[in-house]
């Protein structure tokens, strides 16, 4: 079974790329995989196995 997490990316004035990379790496270490990044709504969808 899969579980999903949706976050809304809040863009700032500086270091957007570095903050995004840090956020993606943080969730990756927790076992989450990115399944979708929406350009227009700034939402990122993550997926992982629930019974890991």
C-alpha distance matrix in Angstrom:
0.0 3.8 6.9 10.3 13.8 17.0 20.4 23.8 26.0 29.5 32.1 35.1 38.5 38.2 35.9 33.0 31.9 32.1 30.1 27.4 27.2 27.1 24.3 22.1 22.9 22.1 18.5 18.2 19.5 16.7 14.1 13.7 14.4 16.5 15.5 18.5 21.8 23.9 27.6 29.1 27.1 26.3 22.6 20.0 16.3 14.0 10.4 8.7 5.9 5.7 7.0 9.6
3.8 0.0 3.8 6.7 10.3 13.4 16.7 20.2 22.3 25.8 28.3 31.4 34.8 34.5 32.2 29.3 28.2 28.5 26.5 23.7 23.6 23.7 20.8 18.6 19.7 19.0 15.3 15.2 16.9 14.2 11.7 10.5 11.1 12.9 12.0 15.0 18.1 20.3 24.0 25.5 23.5 22.6 18.9 16.2 12.5 10.2 6.7 5.7 4.6 5.2 8.1 9.8
6.9 3.8 0.0 3.8 7.0 10.4 13.6 17.2 19.5 22.8 25.6 28.6 32.1 31.9 29.9 27.0 26.3 26.5 24.2 21.6 21.9 21.6 18.4 16.8 18.2 17.0 13.3 14.1 15.7 12.7 11.0 9.3 10.7 12.1 11.7 14.1 16.7 18.8 22.4 23.7 21.2 20.2 16.5 14.1 10.6 8.4 5.8 5.7 6.2 5.4 9.2 10.7
10.3 6.7 3.8 0.0 3.8 6.7 10.1 13.5 15.9 19.3 22.1 25.2 28.6 28.7 26.8 23.8 23.3 23.7 21.3 18.6 19.4 19.3 15.9 14.4 16.5 15.4 11.7 13.0 15.3 12.6 11.3 8.5 9.4 9.7 9.3 11.1 13.3 15.2 18.8 20.0 17.5 16.5 12.7 10.4 7.0 5.5 4.6 6.7 8.9 8.9 12.7 13.6
13.8 10.3 7.0 3.8 0.0 3.8 6.6 10.2 12.6 15.8 18.7 21.7 25.3 25.4 23.7 20.7 20.6 21.0 18.2 15.8 17.0 16.7 13.1 12.3 14.6 13.2 9.8 12.0 14.3 11.7 11.5 8.4 9.8 9.4 10.0 10.8 12.1 13.8 17.1 18.2 15.4 13.9 10.3 8.2 5.8 5.1 6.5 8.8 11.6 11.4 15.1 15.5
17.0 13.4 10.4 6.7 3.8 0.0 3.8 6.8 9.6 12.9 15.8 19.0 22.5 23.1 21.8 18.5 18.8 19.7 16.9 14.3 16.2 16.4 12.6 12.2 15.3 14.2 11.3 13.8 16.4 14.4 14.4 10.9 11.5 9.8 10.1 9.5 9.8 10.8 13.9 14.6 11.6 10.4 6.7 5.7 4.6 6.3 9.0 12.0 15.1 15.1 18.9 19.2
20.4 16.7 13.6 10.1 6.6 3.8 0.0 3.8 6.3 9.3 12.4 15.4 19.0 19.6 18.4 15.3 16.1 16.9 13.8 11.6 14.1 14.0 10.2 10.8 14.0 12.8 10.7 13.7 16.1 14.6 15.4 12.1 12.8 10.9 12.0 10.8 9.8 10.7 13.0 13.7 10.6 8.5 5.7 5.4 6.7 8.3 11.7 14.4 17.8 17.9 21.4 21.4
23.8 20.2 17.2 13.5 10.2 6.8 3.8 0.0 3.8 6.3 9.4 12.6 16.2 17.3 16.8 13.5 14.9 16.3 13.2 11.3 14.4 14.7 11.4 12.4 15.9 15.0 13.6 16.5 19.0 17.9 18.8 15.5 15.7 13.2 14.1 11.9 9.9 9.6 11.0 11.1 7.8 5.7 4.4 6.4 9.0 11.5 15.0 18.0 21.4 21.6 25.2 25.1
26.0 22.3 19.5 15.9 12.6 9.6 6.3 3.8 0.0 3.8 6.2 9.5 13.0 13.8 13.1 9.8 11.3 12.8 9.8 8.1 11.6 12.2 9.4 10.8 14.2 13.9 13.2 15.9 18.3 18.0 19.1 16.0 15.9 13.2 14.7 12.4 9.6 9.7 10.1 10.9 8.5 5.2 5.8 7.1 10.5 12.6 16.4 19.3 22.9 23.5 26.9 26.3
29.5 25.8 22.8 19.3 15.8 12.9 9.3 6.3 3.8 0.0 3.8 6.4 10.0 11.5 11.8 8.9 11.6 12.9 9.9 9.4 13.2 13.4 11.2 13.4 16.5 16.0 16.0 18.8 20.9 20.7 22.2 19.3 19.5 16.9 18.5 16.1 13.0 12.6 12.1 12.2 10.1 7.4 9.1 10.8 14.3 16.3 20.1 22.8 26.4 26.7 30.1 29.5
32.1 28.3 25.6 22.1 18.7 15.8 12.4 9.4 6.2 3.8 0.0 3.8 6.9 8.4 9.1 6.3 9.4 11.3 9.1 8.9 12.6 13.4 12.2 14.2 17.1 17.3 17.8 20.1 22.2 22.7 24.0 21.2 20.9 18.1 19.8 17.2 13.7 13.2 11.7 12.1 11.1 8.3 11.0 12.6 16.4 18.4 22.2 25.0 28.7 29.4 32.7 31.8
35.1 31.4 28.6 25.2 21.7 19.0 15.4 12.6 9.5 6.4 3.8 0.0 3.7 5.7 7.5 6.2 10.0 11.1 9.3 10.5 13.8 14.1 13.7 16.2 18.5 18.5 19.7 22.0 23.8 24.4 26.2 23.7 23.7 21.2 23.2 20.7 17.2 16.9 15.2 15.6 14.7 12.1 14.7 16.1 19.8 21.5 25.3 27.8 31.5 32.1 35.3 34.2
38.5 34.8 32.1 28.6 25.3 22.5 19.0 16.2 13.0 10.0 6.9 3.7 0.0 3.8 7.2 7.3 10.8 12.0 11.2 12.8 15.7 16.2 16.5 18.8 20.9 21.3 22.7 24.8 26.4 27.4 29.2 26.8 26.6 24.0 26.0 23.5 19.8 19.4 17.2 17.5 17.3 14.9 17.9 19.3 23.0 24.8 28.5 31.0 34.7 35.6 38.6 37.4
38.2 34.5 31.9 28.7 25.4 23.1 19.6 17.3 13.8 11.5 8.4 5.7 3.8 0.0 3.8 5.6 8.6 9.0 9.0 11.3 13.4 13.9 15.0 17.3 18.8 19.5 21.4 23.1 24.5 26.0 27.7 25.7 25.5 23.2 25.6 23.5 20.0 20.2 18.2 19.3 19.1 16.2 18.8 19.5 23.2 24.4 28.1 30.2 33.9 35.0 37.8 36.2
35.9 32.2 29.9 26.8 23.7 21.8 18.4 16.8 13.1 11.8 9.1 7.5 7.2 3.8 0.0 3.8 5.6 5.3 6.1 8.5 10.0 10.6 12.2 14.3 15.5 16.5 18.6 19.9 21.3 23.1 24.8 23.0 22.7 20.7 23.4 21.6 18.4 19.3 17.6 19.4 19.2 15.9 18.0 18.0 21.4 22.2 25.7 27.7 31.3 32.6 35.3 33.4
33.0 29.3 27.0 23.8 20.7 18.5 15.3 13.5 9.8 8.9 6.3 6.2 7.3 5.6 3.8 0.0 3.8 5.6 5.2 6.0 8.6 9.9 10.5 12.2 14.2 15.3 16.7 18.2 20.1 21.5 22.9 20.6 20.1 17.7 20.1 18.1 14.7 15.5 13.9 15.7 15.5 12.1 14.3 14.4 18.0 19.2 22.8 25.1 28.8 30.1 33.0 31.4
31.9 28.2 26.3 23.3 20.6 18.8 16.1 14.9 11.3 11.6 9.4 10.0 10.8 8.6 5.6 3.8 0.0 3.8 5.5 5.1 6.1 8.6 9.9 10.5 12.2 14.2 15.6 16.3 18.4 20.3 21.3 19.2 18.2 16.0 18.5 16.9 13.8 15.3 13.9 16.5 16.7 13.2 14.9 14.2 17.5 18.2 21.6 23.7 27.4 29.1 31.8 30.0
32.1 28.5 26.5 23.7 21.0 19.7 16.9 16.3 12.8 12.9 11.3 11.1 12.0 9.0 5.3 5.6 3.8 0.0 3.8 5.5 5.1 6.1 8.6 10.0 10.6 12.2 14.5 15.2 16.6 18.8 20.2 18.7 18.4 16.8 19.9 18.9 16.1 18.1 17.1 19.7 19.4 15.7 16.9 15.8 18.8 18.8 22.0 23.6 27.2 28.7 31.1 29.0
30.1 26.5 24.2 21.3 18.2 16.9 13.8 13.2 9.8 9.9 9.1 9.3 11.2 9.0 6.1 5.2 5.5 3.8 0.0 3.8 5.5 5.0 6.1 8.6 9.9 10.5 12.5 14.1 15.5 17.0 18.8 17.1 17.3 15.7 18.8 17.7 15.0 16.7 16.2 18.4 17.4 13.7 14.6 13.7 16.7 16.8 20.2 21.9 25.5 26.6 29.2 27.4
27.4 23.7 21.6 18.6 15.8 14.3 11.6 11.3 8.1 9.4 8.9 10.5 12.8 11.3 8.5 6.0 5.1 5.5 3.8 0.0 3.8 5.4 5.1 6.2 8.6 9.8 10.9 12.2 14.4 15.8 16.9 14.7 14.3 12.3 15.1 13.9 11.3 13.3 13.2 15.7 14.9 11.1 11.7 10.4 13.4 13.8 17.2 19.2 22.9 24.3 27.1 25.5
27.2 23.6 21.9 19.4 17.0 16.2 14.1 14.4 11.6 13.2 12.6 13.8 15.7 13.4 10.0 8.6 6.1 5.1 5.5 3.8 0.0 3.8 5.4 5.2 6.1 8.5 10.2 10.4 12.3 14.5 15.4 13.8 13.3 12.0 15.3 14.9 12.8 15.5 15.6 18.6 18.0 14.3 14.5 12.4 14.7 14.2 17.2 18.6 22.2 24.0 26.4 24.2
27.1 23.7 21.6 19.3 16.7 16.4 14.0 14.7 12.2 13.4 13.4 14.1 16.2 13.9 10.6 9.9 8.6 6.1 5.0 5.4 3.8 0.0 3.8 5.6 5.2 6.1 8.8 9.8 10.7 12.8 14.6 13.5 14.1 13.5 17.1 17.0 15.2 17.9 18.3 20.9 19.7 15.9 15.8 13.7 15.7 14.8 17.6 18.5 21.9 23.2 25.5 23.3
24.3 20.8 18.4 15.9 13.1 12.6 10.2 11.4 9.4 11.2 12.2 13.7 16.5 15.0 12.2 10.5 9.9 8.6 6.1 5.1 5.4 3.8 0.0 3.8 5.5 5.1 6.4 8.6 10.1 11.1 12.9 11.2 12.0 11.2 14.6 14.5 12.9 15.4 16.4 18.7 17.1 13.4 12.6 10.5 12.4 11.6 14.7 16.0 19.5 20.5 23.1 21.3
22.1 18.6 16.8 14.4 12.3 12.2 10.8 12.4 10.8 13.4 14.2 16.2 18.8 17.3 14.3 12.2 10.5 10.0 8.6 6.2 5.2 5.6 3.8 0.0 3.8 5.4 5.4 6.1 8.8 10.1 10.8 8.8 8.7 8.0 11.6 12.0 10.9 14.1 15.5 18.3 17.1 13.5 12.3 9.4 10.7 9.5 12.2 13.6 17.2 18.8 21.3 19.5
22.9 19.7 18.2 16.5 14.6 15.3 14.0 15.9 14.2 16.5 17.1 18.5 20.9 18.8 15.5 14.2 12.2 10.6 9.9 8.6 6.1 5.2 5.5 3.8 0.0 3.8 5.5 4.9 6.2 8.8 9.9 9.3 9.8 10.3 14.1 15.1 14.5 17.9 19.1 22.0 20.8 17.3 16.1 13.0 13.9 11.9 13.9 14.3 17.4 19.2 21.1 18.6
22.1 19.0 17.0 15.4 13.2 14.2 12.8 15.0 13.9 16.0 17.3 18.5 21.3 19.5 16.5 15.3 14.2 12.2 10.5 9.8 8.5 6.1 5.1 5.4 3.8 0.0 3.8 5.4 5.4 6.7 9.1 8.9 10.8 11.7 15.3 16.4 15.9 19.0 20.5 23.0 21.2 17.7 16.2 13.3 14.0 11.8 13.7 13.8 16.8 17.7 19.7 17.5
18.5 15.3 13.3 11.7 9.8 11.3 10.7 13.6 13.2 16.0 17.8 19.7 22.7 21.4 18.6 16.7 15.6 14.5 12.5 10.9 10.2 8.8 6.4 5.4 5.5 3.8 0.0 3.8 5.4 5.1 6.6 5.4 7.7 8.8 12.3 13.7 13.9 17.0 19.1 21.5 19.6 16.4 14.2 11.0 10.8 8.2 9.9 10.2 13.4 14.4 16.7 14.9
18.2 15.2 14.1 13.0 12.0 13.8 13.7 16.5 15.9 18.8 20.1 22.0 24.8 23.1 19.9 18.2 16.3 15.2 14.1 12.2 10.4 9.8 8.6 6.1 4.9 5.4 3.8 0.0 3.8 5.3 5.1 4.8 6.1 8.2 11.8 13.9 14.5 18.1 20.1 23.0 21.5 18.4 16.3 12.7 12.2 9.1 10.0 9.6 12.6 14.5 16.3 13.9
19.5 16.9 15.7 15.3 14.3 16.4 16.1 19.0 18.3 20.9 22.2 23.8 26.4 24.5 21.3 20.1 18.4 16.6 15.5 14.4 12.3 10.7 10.1 8.8 6.2 5.4 5.4 3.8 0.0 3.8 5.4 7.3 9.5 12.0 15.5 17.6 18.2 21.6 23.6 26.4 24.7 21.5 19.4 16.0 15.5 12.3 12.7 11.4 13.7 15.0 16.2 13.3
16.7 14.2 12.7 12.6 11.7 14.4 14.6 17.9 18.0 20.7 22.7 24.4 27.4 26.0 23.1 21.5 20.3 18.8 17.0 15.8 14.5 12.8 11.1 10.1 8.8 6.7 5.1 5.3 3.8 0.0 3.8 5.8 9.2 11.9 14.9 17.2 18.1 21.4 23.8 26.1 24.1 21.2 18.6 15.3 14.2 10.8 10.8 9.1 11.2 11.8 13.2 10.9
14.1 11.7 11.0 11.3 11.5 14.4 15.4 18.8 19.1 22.2 24.0 26.2 29.2 27.7 24.8 22.9 21.3 20.2 18.8 16.9 15.4 14.6 12.9 10.8 9.9 9.1 6.6 5.1 5.4 3.8 0.0 3.8 6.7 10.1 12.7 15.6 17.2 20.6 23.3 25.8 24.0 21.4 18.5 15.0 13.2 9.4 8.4 6.2 8.3 10.0 11.3 8.8
13.7 10.5 9.3 8.5 8.4 10.9 12.1 15.5 16.0 19.3 21.2 23.7 26.8 25.7 23.0 20.6 19.2 18.7 17.1 14.7 13.8 13.5 11.2 8.8 9.3 8.9 5.4 4.8 7.3 5.8 3.8 0.0 3.8 6.7 9.2 11.9 13.5 16.8 19.7 22.1 20.3 17.8 14.9 11.3 9.4 5.7 5.4 5.0 8.4 10.3 12.7 11.1
14.4 11.1 10.7 9.4 9.8 11.5 12.8 15.7 15.9 19.5 20.9 23.7 26.6 25.5 22.7 20.1 18.2 18.4 17.3 14.3 13.3 14.1 12.0 8.7 9.8 10.8 7.7 6.1 9.5 9.2 6.7 3.8 0.0 3.8 6.3 9.3 11.3 14.8 17.6 20.4 19.1 16.8 14.1 10.3 8.4 5.3 5.2 6.2 9.7 12.4 14.8 13.3
16.5 12.9 12.1 9.7 9.4 9.8 10.9 13.2 13.2 16.9 18.1 21.2 24.0 23.2 20.7 17.7 16.0 16.8 15.7 12.3 12.0 13.5 11.2 8.0 10.3 11.7 8.8 8.2 12.0 11.9 10.1 6.7 3.8 0.0 3.8 5.8 7.5 11.1 13.8 16.6 15.6 13.4 10.9 7.2 5.9 4.4 6.4 9.0 12.6 15.0 17.9 16.8
15.5 12.0 11.7 9.3 10.0 10.1 12.0 14.1 14.7 18.5 19.8 23.2 26.0 25.6 23.4 20.1 18.5 19.9 18.8 15.1 15.3 17.1 14.6 11.6 14.1 15.3 12.3 11.8 15.5 14.9 12.7 9.2 6.3 3.8 0.0 3.8 7.1 10.1 13.3 15.8 15.0 13.6 10.9 7.8 5.6 5.5 6.5 9.7 12.9 15.3 18.4 17.9
18.5 15.0 14.1 11.1 10.8 9.5 10.8 11.9 12.4 16.1 17.2 20.7 23.5 23.5 21.6 18.1 16.9 18.9 17.7 13.9 14.9 17.0 14.5 12.0 15.1 16.4 13.7 13.9 17.6 17.2 15.6 11.9 9.3 5.8 3.8 0.0 3.8 6.4 9.6 12.0 11.5 10.4 8.1 5.8 5.1 7.2 9.4 13.0 16.3 18.4 21.6 21.3
21.8 18.1 16.7 13.3 12.1 9.8 9.8 9.9 9.6 13.0 13.7 17.2 19.8 20.0 18.4 14.7 13.8 16.1 15.0 11.3 12.8 15.2 12.9 10.9 14.5 15.9 13.9 14.5 18.2 18.1 17.2 13.5 11.3 7.5 7.1 3.8 0.0 3.8 6.4 9.2 9.0 7.2 6.0 4.5 6.4 9.1 12.1 15.6 19.2 21.0 24.4 23.8
23.9 20.3 18.8 15.2 13.8 10.8 10.7 9.6 9.7 12.6 13.2 16.9 19.4 20.2 19.3 15.5 15.3 18.1 16.7 13.3 15.5 17.9 15.4 14.1 17.9 19.0 17.0 18.1 21.6 21.4 20.6 16.8 14.8 11.1 10.1 6.4 3.8 0.0 3.8 5.7 5.8 5.5 5.3 6.4 8.5 11.9 14.9 18.6 22.0 23.5 27.0 26.9
27.6 24.0 22.4 18.8 17.1 13.9 13.0 11.0 10.1 12.1 11.7 15.2 17.2 18.2 17.6 13.9 13.9 17.1 16.2 13.2 15.6 18.3 16.4 15.5 19.1 20.5 19.1 20.1 23.6 23.8 23.3 19.7 17.6 13.8 13.3 9.6 6.4 3.8 0.0 3.8 5.9 5.5 7.6 9.2 11.9 15.1 18.3 21.9 25.4 27.0 30.5 30.1
29.1 25.5 23.7 20.0 18.2 14.6 13.7 11.1 10.9 12.2 12.1 15.6 17.5 19.3 19.4 15.7 16.5 19.7 18.4 15.7 18.6 20.9 18.7 18.3 22.0 23.0 21.5 23.0 26.4 26.1 25.8 22.1 20.4 16.6 15.8 12.0 9.2 5.7 3.8 0.0 3.8 5.8 8.2 11.0 13.6 17.1 20.3 24.0 27.4 28.6 32.3 32.2
27.1 23.5 21.2 17.5 15.4 11.6 10.6 7.8 8.5 10.1 11.1 14.7 17.3 19.1 19.2 15.5 16.7 19.4 17.4 14.9 18.0 19.7 17.1 17.1 20.8 21.2 19.6 21.5 24.7 24.1 24.0 20.3 19.1 15.6 15.0 11.5 9.0 5.8 5.9 3.8 0.0 3.8 5.5 9.0 11.6 15.2 18.5 22.1 25.5 26.3 30.0 30.1
26.3 22.6 20.2 16.5 13.9 10.4 8.5 5.7 5.2 7.4 8.3 12.1 14.9 16.2 15.9 12.1 13.2 15.7 13.7 11.1 14.3 15.9 13.4 13.5 17.3 17.7 16.4 18.4 21.5 21.2 21.4 17.8 16.8 13.4 13.6 10.4 7.2 5.5 5.5 5.8 3.8 0.0 3.8 6.7 10.1 13.3 16.9 20.3 23.9 24.9 28.5 28.2
22.6 18.9 16.5 12.7 10.3 6.7 5.7 4.4 5.8 9.1 11.0 14.7 17.9 18.8 18.0 14.3 14.9 16.9 14.6 11.7 14.5 15.8 12.6 12.3 16.1 16.2 14.2 16.3 19.4 18.6 18.5 14.9 14.1 10.9 10.9 8.1 6.0 5.3 7.6 8.2 5.5 3.8 0.0 3.8 6.6 10.0 13.4 16.9 20.4 21.2 24.9 24.8
20.0 16.2 14.1 10.4 8.2 5.7 5.4 6.4 7.1 10.8 12.6 16.1 19.3 19.5 18.0 14.4 14.2 15.8 13.7 10.4 12.4 13.7 10.5 9.4 13.0 13.3 11.0 12.7 16.0 15.3 15.0 11.3 10.3 7.2 7.8 5.8 4.5 6.4 9.2 11.0 9.0 6.7 3.8 0.0 3.8 6.6 10.2 13.6 17.2 18.4 21.9 21.6
16.3 12.5 10.6 7.0 5.8 4.6 6.7 9.0 10.5 14.3 16.4 19.8 23.0 23.2 21.4 18.0 17.5 18.8 16.7 13.4 14.7 15.7 12.4 10.7 13.9 14.0 10.8 12.2 15.5 14.2 13.2 9.4 8.4 5.9 5.6 5.1 6.4 8.5 11.9 13.6 11.6 10.1 6.6 3.8 0.0 3.8 6.9 10.5 13.9 15.1 18.7 18.7
14.0 10.2 8.4 5.5 5.1 6.3 8.3 11.5 12.6 16.3 18.4 21.5 24.8 24.4 22.2 19.2 18.2 18.8 16.8 13.8 14.2 14.8 11.6 9.5 11.9 11.8 8.2 9.1 12.3 10.8 9.4 5.7 5.3 4.4 5.5 7.2 9.1 11.9 15.1 17.1 15.2 13.3 10.0 6.6 3.8 0.0 3.8 7.0 10.7 12.1 15.5 15.1
10.4 6.7 5.8 4.6 6.5 9.0 11.7 15.0 16.4 20.1 22.2 25.3 28.5 28.1 25.7 22.8 21.6 22.0 20.2 17.2 17.2 17.6 14.7 12.2 13.9 13.7 9.9 10.0 12.7 10.8 8.4 5.4 5.2 6.4 6.5 9.4 12.1 14.9 18.3 20.3 18.5 16.9 13.4 10.2 6.9 3.8 0.0 3.8 7.1 9.0 12.3 12.1
8.7 5.7 5.7 6.7 8.8 12.0 14.4 18.0 19.3 22.8 25.0 27.8 31.0 30.2 27.7 25.1 23.7 23.6 21.9 19.2 18.6 18.5 16.0 13.6 14.3 13.8 10.2 9.6 11.4 9.1 6.2 5.0 6.2 9.0 9.7 13.0 15.6 18.6 21.9 24.0 22.1 20.3 16.9 13.6 10.5 7.0 3.8 0.0 3.8 6.2 8.9 8.4
5.9 4.6 6.2 8.9 11.6 15.1 17.8 21.4 22.9 26.4 28.7 31.5 34.7 33.9 31.3 28.8 27.4 27.2 25.5 22.9 22.2 21.9 19.5 17.2 17.4 16.8 13.4 12.6 13.7 11.2 8.3 8.4 9.7 12.6 12.9 16.3 19.2 22.0 25.4 27.4 25.5 23.9 20.4 17.2 13.9 10.7 7.1 3.8 0.0 3.8 5.6 5.8
5.7 5.2 5.4 8.9 11.4 15.1 17.9 21.6 23.5 26.7 29.4 32.1 35.6 35.0 32.6 30.1 29.1 28.7 26.6 24.3 24.0 23.2 20.5 18.8 19.2 17.7 14.4 14.5 15.0 11.8 10.0 10.3 12.4 15.0 15.3 18.4 21.0 23.5 27.0 28.6 26.3 24.9 21.2 18.4 15.1 12.1 9.0 6.2 3.8 0.0 3.8 5.8
7.0 8.1 9.2 12.7 15.1 18.9 21.4 25.2 26.9 30.1 32.7 35.3 38.6 37.8 35.3 33.0 31.8 31.1 29.2 27.1 26.4 25.5 23.1 21.3 21.1 19.7 16.7 16.3 16.2 13.2 11.3 12.7 14.8 17.9 18.4 21.6 24.4 27.0 30.5 32.3 30.0 28.5 24.9 21.9 18.7 15.5 12.3 8.9 5.6 3.8 0.0 3.8
9.6 9.8 10.7 13.6 15.5 19.2 21.4 25.1 26.3 29.5 31.8 34.2 37.4 36.2 33.4 31.4 30.0 29.0 27.4 25.5 24.2 23.3 21.3 19.5 18.6 17.5 14.9 13.9 13.3 10.9 8.8 11.1 13.3 16.8 17.9 21.3 23.8 26.9 30.1 32.2 30.1 28.2 24.8 21.6 18.7 15.1 12.1 8.4 5.8 5.8 3.8 0.0
